[in-house]
Structures are given as structure tokens and as C-alpha cells.
Amino acid sequence: MLTKIFISSNQTEFAEERRMIKEEIENDFFLGNLFEVFLFEDSPAMGETAYNLYMNSIEKTDIYICLIGSDYGNILDSGKSPTEEEYDKYNKIGDESYVFIKNTDVYDEKTLEFIRKVQNSNVYKRFNSYDDLINEIKRSLINYVRKFLKQIPYDERIISATSIDDVDMNTLEIFYSLLNKDSPLLKVKDVRSTEEILEYIGAGTIDKTGFHLNNTGLLFFGKDVSKYDVSHQIKMVKFNNIDRIGIIDKKESKSSIFKLFDEIKLFFNENTKHGLVINGFKSVEVPEYPYEVIREAIVNAIAHRDYDFDNSFITFYIYTDRIEIISPGRLPYPLTIDQLGKTKNPIHRNPRITEILSKTKYMEHVGTGISMMRKTMKEHGLPEPEFNDENNFFKVVLYGPNNRLITPDTNKRQITTNKNFSHLKDRQKEFLEKQDKNNPITYKEYMEMFKVSKSTAKRDMNIFIEYGFVHKEKKDNQVIFYII
């Protein structure tokens, strides 16, 4: 049986393109044996209304292709065009929608609204010419074929071009530092080779040609993850509004997973509010959002995203009233939103990735994360997380305190007593013991003081903030830190 493709667009504006796309696909030696294309204008008169015909066809469609140009088209009684109706219908039932937006100087207002909807919920491509369009469509269809022909799960696929030279030993040390103290891996790490340990934890394989990473190993331990064709990046943005307007800060990371966690935490700390409350004789820092909930949402996004979703990425967006973490791929079948945090047998899209995370502090109790998120948000006086599973993406929405966090200037730098420095490095202890509480310090000054890189300085300050040892402020567009 051929895979059915539905082409949706303003028929008048794209009359020529619709016909040529159908011909290009069905006359292609490879694609023509796999796909058949539905065009409304080819349908014989069967006594049913046009609306019912294309809606019934949507329900039988495997792949939905949407073309958006300058003209929105006729408006139905619903207030939407047939194209937008088809788009909404398919995205409620399917997860293979490809949207292509034509670059033009003028869009009518309804088209702009439609484009904004697509941008918020769907992967899309822009095109200038017919050649651009057909090349992108063919590329999407070939990726579809690759995805469904591959029998080996994504996280187990071996990257034959890799070797032990592609392993970042520093990242491997980070992994060891995150293990539980009684982990058997710590007992064998000095008596087994790196290749044997990586194979044991499911990060690669040893064959007659040597050691090779699989996709899991590359994501966790690769020196340069971007060197290979793996969609893994995360985009972080801080907005100065409740909408995607007015960017204050942004960062795109293509780091391996363990380094990525540090980068996200640093971005979170630098772009959310932190207040202080007095608890007995101590001042305790209160973050705008409980970070353990943020971390759990990120862990889930990394562990369960659909990595076969080419040219996609996780987004970590901080708005003035909420945080949204969006990852490619819907919940693994048959899991539903209502079952989150309730099912006794967790379903994992990427079991090898989940297995490595479960050995670390990032996922110590598999299957309890959603319950923890709900409980912790409630304990902090915040709404429970909202989950959304549609349009090929899974979204977590965390609403903040809506400016209820109070941080009086008089309490900003209260002295904290009974500090425990035992878990800190010598450099960190020295800073906390010798730094003048009345004099702020910058990243640059910290780097010069201890001859460290900026990333190390940021990591240290992140740790100090987490344990309530320092307070961060912004002054004259510069970040400064005070000992508390």
C-alpha cells in the first residue's frame, strides 16, 4: 500500500505548483513507488460537499503538505480558510505535517495570523522558487523513508565513522562525578578500559575495527556532536514580554548532554529573579521557579525527544510570566497526557539515553519525575505544570509567581551563618573565605584571581548561587556578585 500525501493550499495561488509537485513525486523512480498524492481538484464528483471530501481525505492521510503564500483564500463559516481547517484537522490526528511558506513582500492579515500559528507549533521551511520547494519536499520525504525503514532504534544506531578519539574524556569524568557513591562503575573505571566501560553502559560497541560510538554515546560523550548528522541542539531565549517579543538574552547550544545541563542552569540563573527570605538567623535565597522542576523538564525533553525529527531542536523560553520547554516528538504511543505521572511502567522513546541518565543525579528515580514536578510547584505556591502534546511537539508550561517575589534591598546581602564548604573545591573555598563582603566581584575579576576560563567562572558562581553563598545583581549592564 502506498503512503498517502495530502497537499493543502490556496488552490488558485498554487495551482501550478500543486500539479507539478504531484507529477514530480509520482514520476520519480524512487518516490513514485512509495507515495501517492491527493489533490482535491482531481477528485471525481461523488455527491458529497467539498468540505466533507477534503476533511474525509485528511483522516486517511499519512503525510500532510501545506503551502502558504500571500493570499489566505476563501473564508468558511468557521472564520478559517479551507487550508487552515485542513491544517488544524490533520495536526489533531497526525504527526507528519510539512509546512512550506513562500517568501513574498506582502501577506494579507489572515495569512500573517496563520503563519504565526504555524511558527508556534510546527516545523516549517521557507522557499523562493518552485525548485526550492520541490527540493525541500523531496528531502522531507526521503527523511521520512529513512526514519521508517530504520529498524534499529535511534539511540542504538552505531556511527561507524567514530572512534575512541571522538570521546571527550572531560565529559566522561563529569559522568563519573554524577554517579551515586556506591555505583559499581566507580569500582571498575580504573581497571577497565574506556572503550569497555562505554560499551558496558550502552554508549558504543567494540568490533574487529575498534571502538565506535552509537548515537547515545555521541550525545553524552562526543567531543564535537555537530560533526555528525545529529539534531541535538537547544535554543534558550529570555523575552521581555508574555509573547515572543523583545529578546533580552539568547543562547544556542550544541554541547554534549552533561555540559548542556550546566549551560541551561547558568542561563536560567542569569535570566530569572532570585529573592531572599529570613529563616531564623539565616537568609535563604528563593528562586522565581524551583530549579529542580526546570531540570526535570529538561531531562525529560532530552531523554524522550524524537531525534529522528531532522533539523529540530529543544526550546527553553523564559517569558515574564512563565517558562516553556518544548521538545520535538509527541508522547510515545500509547502514553497520553492523562497518564503522565500515573503509569507504573514508564514508556521510553530512547531507552539507552534514559539508562545513562538514570545512573546519575539527574534521573535518580525513574518514573517519579512528573509527580515531583507537580508536588514541588504546589509547595512553592505556583500552579501545577501544564502539558501539551500536539503538532509533533511536547510542551511543558511552568507559570511563575507573577511578580509576587519580593526582594527588599535591605535584605539582599544578609550574612548567612553555618555555611558548609565541605563539598566545594579549594579554589571555591578560598574565594568565599577571603572575598570582602562589601566589595562586588565580576566574572572577569574572578577569572583573573584564579586564572580560570569564563565558563569555569560562571560555573563556580552558579554553584555559589545555588547554595546561597553569593547574591547576583546587575549594575550598569554588568553582572556583579556579592558574598552573602
Secondary structure, DSSP 8 states (H G I E B T S, - for coil): --EEEEEES-TTTTHHHHHHHHHHHHHSTTGGGTEEEE-GGG----SS-HHHHHHHHHHT-SEEEEEE-S------TTSS-HHHHHHHHHHHH-S-EEEEEE--S---HHHHHHHHHHHHHS-EEEESSHHHHHHHHHHHHHHHHHHHH--S-GGG-B-TT--GGGB-HHHHHHHHHHB-TT-HHHHHTTTS-HHHHHHHTTSEEEETTEEEEBHHHHHHHBS-GGGSS----EEEEEESSSSS-SEEEEEEE---HHHHHHHHHHHHHHHS-EEEEEETTEEEEEESS-HHHHHHHHHHHHHHS-TTSTT--EEEEE-SSEEEEEEES---TT--GGGTTT-SS---SSHHHHHHHHTBGGGSSTT-HHHHHHHHHHHTT----EEEEETTEEEEEEE--TT-----GGGTT----S---TTS-HHHHHHHHHS-TTS-B-HHHHHHHHT--HHHHHHHHHHHHHTTSEEEEEETTEEEEEE-
